[in-house]
Structure formats: structure tokens, C-alpha cells
Amino acid sequence: MFQHSLVRVISIIGVFYLLFACNREISKPIEGEWRATLETMDGRELPFLFTYSEKEGLTVLNAEEEVVFSDVTLKGDSISIAHPIYEGVFKGVFTPDSIYGNFIKPSLNRAVPFVMTQGRKERFTVSAAPKATVTGSWETVFSPDTPADRYIAKGIFKQVGHKVTGTFRTTTGDYRYLDGSVENDTLRLSTFDGAHAFLFEAKVQGDTLLEGLFYSGNHWKEPFTAQKNEAYELPKADSLTFLREGYEKLEFSFPDTNGKEVSLADDRFKNKVVIVQIMGTWCPNCLDETRYYTDYYKKNKNENLEFVSLAFEYAPTKEKAMTAINRLKEKVGVPYPILLAQYGSSDKQKANQKLPMLSNVLSYPTTVFIDKTGTVRKIHTGFNGPATGEKYDAFVKEFESFVDKLLAE
């Protein structure tokens, strides 16, 4: 009798153990729509929407953009969500309908607290109808009262009801796909792409003036003002950087991912049109441009055309910088060499030291066009990505036309 009772107790314990184990096994984030907030400065929350699935991972939705974080690891109630190219990673704990923790960039020693909740929600909570319309072009100045930090931009927005999409173009690139809303007279826009977390908040005065603050993660903020101006245009991208007096050629020698030094004096570049991209693997605009250059290179095979990229990396060691470059090459399928020009800092002043023949390196990315004689014919600062719409289309048309011209010479 005792043995039968013991067996029964053990069986019951076994059933409970199996049920508990099964419950633990199937305890995963719920698939479907989620909303997340990152904690920025001044107690502000930077929201973004995403979908989650076991197969695809986390897909961030910024207006027309989708950014996939495909590397998801679950261990117990811990979760790690990483972008396939960028260094940043979400680390936290989860229940089926919530995830919380920190978004971490190890090389920059930055951590931004986040909260994710399951269910369909608005990006920004809106409780009142808009009293302003921001559709159109805006002549913008960031840090207008601080000469050392001051820079100009062009806001481009489209408003439907209370929803707003668009971007800010600057002389060095665009601020990605911004997504948000107008509530009463307040404009709010945000984006998160795995490398940058941007939040813009502004008061709209009479549909013609914006005054607000721009937050980048939880480490930077600055004021901005903007006036409605449909005729406004930024300086041309090929008028900002040039060869210094006394220099006739672009020269460099940096290692590729195999450790081999590569120089423009190498035979592979002689008597060819060469496109030199100054970039970083951590830079979303550089990623957009690299995807375009990769696609163009593969579709337009030409023995007289070469591409080469110079990577300026903030990874603290050469090994980590090379790992980042190899990851980019693999995930995007980059067929041309990416050289490690610098690691430990992405400071543009140091980039100027590495390339002293350039007047200044204002932006990652910057593209240098070299003809078959080795002469620098044009330097294009920044990149107008897909978020800029017609401006991106114009860049593609201009790029392809100019390369065709150089090849025909």
C-alpha cells in the first residue's frame, strides 16, 4: 500500500513538473503588434511601433520603413534582441505581453531604458484634434543661438488628419523616416532604426513657425526653429568638400578585411573610374548608400569601374572594427573592398587627419568621384536616403548620369 501511495505521489509530482516545464517552454512574447518607448532626457518618452514573430524577430515600423532585428535569443525570462548589422542590442526580461530593460551600445558605453508592451496602439497617444497643419517644406535651424553647434536643415512633412510623416534633410544627410502626429498645436515625431533614436517635439504657431527640441537618445538635446518656406533649398551637396590647395589627387593606404594594405596606386584602380565612399558601419545613412552602391555595382558590371569604401569605426579595437565591417559585407552582400581607415573614434576631425588632402570631412557618408586619370572630379557630401522621396530619386539619376559620363571619357 505504501509503495502504491508513493508511486501515486511521484506520478502527481511528475505531472505537475511536466505541466510547469511545458508552461515555461511556451512562455514566449506574444506574436503580433507591439509598442515600445525609450527613455530620453527631460523625462520624455520616445515611442515606436513594431511587430514580433518567432520567425522574423522584431520589425520596427517607421512610416514607410521597416527595420528588422532578426537575432532574438530567449533564455529563461531573459531576452536579447540584436540588429544583424548595428552593434546596439536590447537586453531585458520578458513576459508574454511585456519586455523591459536597456538598449545598449557597448562601444559608446550607452544604455537607454526601454519598455515594450503587446497590443495595437498609436505611436503617440493623441487625445485632441490637430489645430495646425505642417504639410510642406520648412526652413530649419538647429541650435540657432549656439554658433559652434548651429546647422541648417530642411523639414519635409506630410500630414493626413493628425498623422504626420517626413524627415529633416541636412547638408550631411537626412534624419531618417520620421513618424508622428499633431495634437492641438504640438508636433511630435520619432524614429528608431537600431543605430539612432530621434525624438522631435515642437509647438506650431499659425501653421508657419515651429519652435521645439530635438532629442537624440538620452545623451543629447538641442533646440530648433523652422519657418514655412516652400522655395527653400539647402546648399548643393557637391559644393561643401573639395581638394585642398597643393593637392591634385586623393591618396590613402588602409587594410582590407584580410589585412592587406589597399591603395589607389594599386593596379586594380589604374585607368579606371573609382568611386570612394567615406563611411561607417554604425551609420544608417551609410547603410542606405551602401545598399544602393552594392545594387548598382552588381547590375552595372564594368571592367573600367571600381568602388572602395573607407570605414571610420568607433569600435574600441581593430578586431571589433573588422568584425563590424565583415558583418556589413556579409549581410548586405558588398562585393567591393571596405577598408578600415580608423577605429576607436568616428570623430570627423580625425578623419580629416587621415585624409588631409580634403578640405573637410563634414559627413558620413561622403563620396569622392575619381576619373580614369586619377583626377578628383566631384565630392558629394552626405546622402539623401529613401526617406527624402524625390530628393533620393534625383540623387540616383544624377549619380548614374555622372558615372556614365566618366566611363565614356
C-alpha positions as CSV (number, residue, x, y, z in Angstrom):
1,M,0.0,0.0,0.0
2,F,2.8,2.4,0.9
3,Q,4.6,1.7,-2.3
4,H,1.4,2.3,-4.3
5,S,0.9,5.6,-2.4
6,L,4.5,6.6,-3.1
7,V,4.2,5.8,-6.7
8,R,1.0,7.9,-6.9
9,V,2.6,10.8,-5.2
10,I,5.6,10.6,-7.5
11,S,3.3,10.4,-10.5
12,I,1.4,13.5,-9.4
13,I,4.7,15.4,-8.8
14,G,5.8,14.3,-12.3
15,V,2.6,15.6,-13.9
16,F,3.0,18.9,-12.1
17,Y,6.6,19.1,-13.2
18,L,5.8,18.4,-16.8
19,L,3.0,21.0,-16.8
20,F,5.3,23.5,-15.2
21,A,8.1,22.7,-17.6
22,C,5.7,22.9,-20.6
23,N,4.4,26.3,-19.4
24,R,7.9,27.6,-19.0
25,E,8.7,26.3,-22.5
26,I,5.8,28.0,-24.2
27,S,6.2,31.2,-22.3
28,K,7.3,33.5,-25.1
29,P,6.5,37.0,-26.3
30,I,3.1,37.1,-28.0
31,E,3.3,37.4,-31.8
32,G,1.7,40.4,-33.3
33,E,1.8,44.2,-32.8
34,W,3.7,45.9,-30.0
35,R,4.6,49.4,-28.9
36,A,7.9,50.5,-27.3
37,T,9.2,53.6,-25.5
38,L,12.8,54.6,-24.9
39,E,13.6,56.9,-22.1
40,T,15.2,60.1,-23.3
41,M,16.1,63.3,-21.5
42,D,13.7,65.6,-19.6
43,G,11.5,62.6,-18.8
44,R,10.4,62.4,-22.4
45,E,9.5,59.0,-23.9
46,L,10.5,58.2,-27.5
47,P,7.8,55.8,-28.9
48,F,8.0,53.4,-31.8
49,L,5.8,50.6,-33.1
50,F,6.9,47.1,-34.1
51,T,5.7,43.6,-34.9
52,Y,7.1,40.5,-33.3
53,S,7.2,36.9,-34.6
54,E,9.4,33.9,-33.8
55,K,10.3,33.5,-37.4
56,E,11.2,37.1,-38.3
57,G,12.1,38.6,-35.0
58,L,11.3,42.2,-34.2
59,T,10.3,44.5,-37.1
60,V,10.4,48.2,-36.3
61,L,7.9,50.4,-38.3
62,N,8.9,54.0,-39.1
63,A,6.4,55.4,-41.6
64,E,7.3,53.5,-44.8
65,E,10.4,52.0,-43.4
66,E,10.8,48.5,-41.8
67,V,13.9,47.7,-39.7
68,V,14.3,44.0,-38.9
69,F,16.0,42.8,-35.7
70,S,16.4,39.2,-36.7
71,D,18.7,38.0,-33.9
72,V,16.5,37.2,-30.9
73,T,17.7,35.0,-28.1
74,L,15.4,33.7,-25.2
75,K,16.9,32.2,-22.1
76,G,14.5,31.7,-19.2
77,D,12.8,35.0,-18.8
78,S,15.7,36.9,-20.3
79,I,15.7,38.2,-23.9
80,S,18.3,39.7,-26.2
81,I,17.3,41.4,-29.5
82,A,20.0,42.5,-31.9
83,H,20.2,44.1,-35.3
84,P,22.1,42.0,-37.9
85,I,24.5,44.9,-38.7
86,Y,24.5,47.5,-36.0
87,E,26.1,47.0,-32.6
88,G,23.1,48.1,-30.5
89,V,21.2,45.4,-28.7
90,F,18.1,45.2,-26.5
91,K,18.7,43.3,-23.3
92,G,16.0,42.7,-20.7
93,V,13.4,40.4,-19.2
94,F,10.0,39.4,-20.7
95,T,6.6,38.1,-20.0
96,P,4.2,37.1,-22.9
97,D,2.9,40.7,-23.1
98,S,5.8,42.9,-21.9
99,I,9.5,43.3,-22.3
100,Y,11.7,45.8,-20.3
101,G,15.4,46.5,-19.9
102,N,18.1,48.6,-21.7
103,F,19.1,49.3,-25.3
104,I,22.8,49.1,-25.1
105,K,25.7,50.3,-27.3
106,P,28.8,48.8,-25.7
107,S,31.4,50.7,-27.7
108,L,29.9,54.0,-26.8
109,N,29.1,53.0,-23.2
110,R,25.5,54.0,-23.6
111,A,22.4,52.4,-22.2
112,V,18.8,53.6,-22.8
113,P,16.0,52.2,-20.7
114,F,13.1,50.8,-22.7
115,V,9.6,49.3,-22.1
116,M,7.7,47.2,-24.7
117,T,4.0,46.3,-24.4
118,Q,2.0,44.0,-26.6
119,G,-1.1,45.2,-28.4
120,R,-2.1,47.6,-31.2
121,K,-1.6,51.2,-30.1
122,E,-0.9,54.6,-31.6
123,R,2.7,55.7,-31.8
124,F,1.9,58.9,-29.9
125,T,-1.2,59.0,-27.7
126,V,-3.5,61.7,-29.2
127,S,-6.5,62.9,-27.2
128,A,-7.3,66.1,-29.1
129,A,-7.7,67.1,-32.8
130,P,-4.9,69.0,-34.5
131,K,-5.2,72.8,-34.6
132,A,-2.3,73.1,-37.1
133,T,-1.2,71.7,-40.4
134,V,2.5,71.1,-41.1
135,T,2.4,69.7,-44.6
136,G,5.1,71.3,-46.8
137,S,8.7,72.5,-46.6
138,W,10.3,74.2,-43.6
139,E,13.5,76.3,-43.4
140,T,15.1,74.9,-40.2
141,V,17.9,75.9,-37.9
142,F,19.2,73.6,-35.2
143,S,20.9,75.2,-32.1
144,P,20.2,78.6,-33.5
145,D,21.7,80.5,-30.6
146,T,24.9,78.4,-30.3
147,P,27.3,79.2,-33.2
148,A,29.5,76.2,-32.5
149,D,26.6,73.8,-32.8
150,R,24.4,75.7,-35.3
151,Y,23.4,74.0,-38.6
152,I,20.7,74.3,-41.2
153,A,18.2,71.8,-42.4
154,K,15.0,71.4,-44.5
155,G,11.9,69.9,-43.0
156,I,9.7,68.0,-45.4
157,F,6.4,66.8,-43.9
158,K,3.0,65.4,-45.0
159,Q,0.0,65.5,-42.7
160,V,-3.2,63.5,-43.0
161,G,-5.6,64.2,-40.2
162,H,-3.4,64.1,-37.1
163,K,-0.8,61.8,-38.5
164,V,2.5,63.2,-39.8
165,T,5.4,61.6,-41.7
166,G,8.5,63.1,-43.3
167,T,12.1,63.9,-42.4
168,F,14.7,66.7,-41.9
169,R,17.3,67.0,-44.6
170,T,20.6,68.5,-43.6
171,T,23.8,69.2,-45.5
172,T,25.2,65.9,-44.2
173,G,22.2,63.6,-44.7
174,D,18.7,63.1,-43.5
175,Y,17.1,62.2,-40.1
176,R,15.5,59.1,-41.4
177,Y,11.8,58.2,-41.6
178,L,10.1,60.3,-39.0
179,D,6.6,59.3,-37.9
180,G,4.3,61.0,-35.6
181,S,1.3,63.3,-35.1
182,V,-0.1,66.7,-34.3
183,E,-2.2,67.2,-31.2
184,N,-3.7,70.6,-30.7
185,D,-0.7,72.8,-31.6
186,T,2.0,70.3,-30.7
187,L,4.0,68.3,-33.3
188,R,5.7,65.1,-32.2
189,L,7.9,62.9,-34.4
190,S,10.1,60.0,-33.7
191,T,12.2,57.3,-35.3
192,F,14.3,54.3,-34.2
193,D,16.4,52.4,-36.6
194,G,18.8,50.4,-34.4
195,A,21.5,52.9,-34.6
196,H,19.7,56.2,-33.9
197,A,16.8,57.1,-31.6
198,F,15.4,60.5,-32.5
199,L,12.5,62.5,-30.9
200,F,11.3,65.9,-32.1
201,E,8.7,68.0,-30.2
202,A,7.6,71.4,-31.3
203,K,4.9,74.0,-31.0
204,V,3.3,75.1,-34.2
205,Q,2.4,78.7,-34.4
206,G,0.0,79.8,-37.1
207,D,0.9,77.0,-39.5
208,T,4.1,78.9,-40.3
209,L,6.5,78.6,-37.4
210,L,7.9,75.7,-35.4
211,E,9.8,76.0,-32.1
212,G,10.9,72.9,-30.4
213,L,13.6,70.4,-29.1
214,F,15.4,67.6,-30.8
215,Y,16.4,64.6,-28.6
216,S,19.0,62.0,-29.6
217,G,18.7,59.0,-27.3
218,N,19.3,60.1,-23.7
219,H,22.7,61.8,-24.3
220,W,21.9,64.8,-26.5
221,K,19.3,67.5,-27.0
222,E,19.2,70.8,-28.8
223,P,16.6,73.5,-29.8
224,F,15.4,74.1,-33.3
225,T,13.3,76.6,-35.1
226,A,11.6,76.4,-38.5
227,Q,9.7,78.7,-40.8
228,K,7.4,77.5,-43.6
229,N,9.2,78.2,-46.9
230,E,8.2,76.1,-50.0
231,A,11.1,77.7,-52.0
232,Y,13.8,76.8,-49.5
233,E,16.7,74.6,-50.7
234,L,19.9,73.5,-49.0
235,P,23.4,74.2,-50.5
236,K,24.3,71.7,-53.2
237,A,25.9,68.5,-51.8
238,D,28.9,68.8,-54.2
239,S,29.8,72.3,-53.1
240,L,30.8,71.6,-49.5
241,T,34.0,69.5,-49.6
242,F,36.9,69.8,-52.1
243,L,40.6,69.2,-52.5
244,R,42.9,71.5,-50.6
245,E,45.3,73.8,-52.4
246,G,48.5,71.9,-53.2
247,Y,46.9,68.5,-53.6
248,E,46.0,67.1,-57.0
249,K,45.0,63.5,-56.0
250,L,43.2,61.6,-53.3
251,E,45.7,59.2,-51.6
252,F,45.3,56.6,-49.0
253,S,46.6,53.2,-47.9
254,F,44.4,51.2,-45.4
255,P,43.9,47.5,-44.7
256,D,41.1,45.4,-46.1
257,T,39.3,42.7,-44.1
258,N,42.1,40.2,-44.9
259,G,44.7,42.6,-43.5
260,K,46.1,43.5,-46.9
261,E,47.0,47.2,-47.5
262,V,45.0,48.7,-50.3
263,S,45.9,51.9,-52.1
264,L,44.6,53.9,-55.0
265,A,48.0,53.3,-56.6
266,D,47.2,49.5,-56.9
267,D,46.8,48.1,-60.4
268,R,43.1,47.3,-59.8
269,F,42.3,51.1,-59.8
270,K,44.6,52.3,-62.5
271,N,43.0,53.9,-65.6
272,K,39.5,53.3,-64.1
273,V,36.7,55.3,-62.7
274,V,36.8,54.9,-59.0
275,I,34.0,55.7,-56.5
276,V,35.4,56.2,-53.0
277,Q,32.9,56.1,-50.2
278,I,33.8,57.5,-46.7
279,M,31.5,55.8,-44.3
280,G,31.0,53.9,-41.0
281,T,29.2,50.6,-40.4
282,W,27.3,52.3,-37.5
283,C,25.8,54.9,-39.7
284,P,22.2,54.3,-41.1
285,N,22.6,56.8,-44.0
286,C,25.8,54.9,-44.9
287,L,23.9,51.7,-44.8
288,D,21.3,53.1,-47.2
289,E,24.0,54.3,-49.5
290,T,26.0,51.0,-49.3
291,R,22.9,49.1,-50.3
292,Y,22.4,51.4,-53.3
293,Y,26.0,51.2,-54.3
294,T,26.0,47.4,-53.9
295,D,22.9,47.1,-56.1
296,Y,24.3,49.4,-58.7
297,Y,27.7,47.7,-58.8
298,K,26.1,44.2,-59.3
299,K,23.7,45.5,-62.0
300,N,26.3,47.5,-63.9
301,K,29.3,45.3,-64.2
302,N,32.1,47.3,-66.0
303,E,35.8,46.5,-66.1
304,N,36.5,50.2,-66.0
305,L,34.6,50.9,-62.8
306,E,35.7,50.2,-59.2
307,F,34.2,51.0,-55.8
308,V,36.1,51.1,-52.5
309,S,34.8,52.2,-49.0
310,L,36.8,53.7,-46.2
311,A,35.3,52.8,-42.8
312,F,35.7,55.1,-39.8
313,E,34.7,53.0,-36.8
314,Y,34.0,53.9,-33.2
315,A,34.6,50.2,-32.1
316,P,37.4,50.3,-29.5
317,T,39.6,47.7,-31.0
318,K,40.8,46.8,-34.5
319,E,39.4,43.3,-34.1
320,K,35.9,44.6,-33.2
321,A,36.0,47.1,-36.1
322,M,36.9,44.4,-38.6
323,T,34.1,42.2,-37.2
324,A,31.6,45.1,-37.8
325,I,32.9,45.5,-41.4
326,N,32.7,41.8,-42.1
327,R,29.2,41.7,-40.7
328,L,28.1,44.5,-43.0
329,K,29.8,42.9,-46.1
330,E,28.0,39.6,-45.3
331,K,24.6,40.9,-44.6
332,V,24.4,43.4,-47.5
333,G,26.5,41.3,-49.9
334,V,29.0,44.1,-50.6
335,P,31.2,42.9,-53.5
336,Y,33.9,45.6,-53.3
337,P,36.5,46.2,-50.6
338,I,35.8,48.0,-47.4
339,L,39.0,49.3,-45.8
340,L,39.5,50.1,-42.1
341,A,40.6,53.7,-42.1
342,Q,40.2,54.3,-38.4
343,Y,38.9,52.6,-35.2
344,G,38.3,53.9,-31.6
345,S,36.6,57.0,-32.8
346,S,34.3,58.3,-35.6
347,D,35.4,61.9,-35.0
348,K,35.4,63.8,-38.3
349,Q,38.4,65.8,-37.2
350,K,40.4,62.6,-37.1
351,A,39.0,61.6,-40.5
352,N,40.4,64.9,-41.8
353,Q,43.8,63.9,-40.4
354,K,43.7,60.6,-42.2
355,L,42.7,62.3,-45.5
356,P,44.5,65.6,-45.3
357,M,44.0,66.4,-49.0
358,L,40.3,67.0,-48.3
359,S,39.2,70.5,-47.1
360,N,37.0,68.8,-44.5
361,V,35.0,65.7,-43.9
362,L,31.6,67.0,-42.9
363,S,29.6,63.9,-43.1
364,Y,29.4,60.1,-43.1
365,P,28.9,59.2,-45.8
366,T,30.9,61.3,-48.3
367,T,31.6,60.1,-51.8
368,V,34.6,61.0,-54.0
369,F,34.3,60.6,-57.8
370,I,37.7,59.9,-59.5
371,D,38.1,59.7,-63.3
372,K,40.4,57.4,-65.3
373,T,43.3,59.8,-65.0
374,G,43.1,59.7,-61.2
375,T,41.7,63.2,-61.0
376,V,39.0,64.0,-58.4
377,R,36.0,65.3,-60.4
378,K,33.4,65.7,-57.7
379,I,32.9,65.2,-53.9
380,H,29.4,64.6,-52.7
381,T,28.7,65.3,-49.0
382,G,26.0,63.3,-47.2
383,F,23.3,61.1,-48.7
384,N,19.6,61.8,-49.3
385,G,18.2,58.4,-48.5
386,P,14.8,56.8,-49.4
387,A,13.1,58.9,-46.7
388,T,13.6,62.0,-48.7
389,G,11.5,60.7,-51.6
390,E,12.0,62.9,-54.7
391,K,15.4,64.0,-53.5
392,Y,16.6,60.4,-53.3
393,D,15.3,59.8,-56.8
394,A,17.2,62.9,-58.0
395,F,20.4,61.6,-56.4
396,V,20.1,58.2,-58.1
397,K,19.5,59.9,-61.5
398,E,22.4,62.3,-61.0
399,F,24.8,59.6,-59.7
400,E,24.2,57.2,-62.6
401,S,24.4,60.0,-65.2
402,F,27.7,61.3,-63.8
403,V,29.2,57.8,-63.6
404,D,28.2,57.1,-67.2
405,K,29.8,60.4,-68.3
406,L,33.1,59.4,-66.5
407,L,33.1,55.9,-68.1
408,A,32.5,57.4,-71.6
409,E,35.6,59.7,-71.3
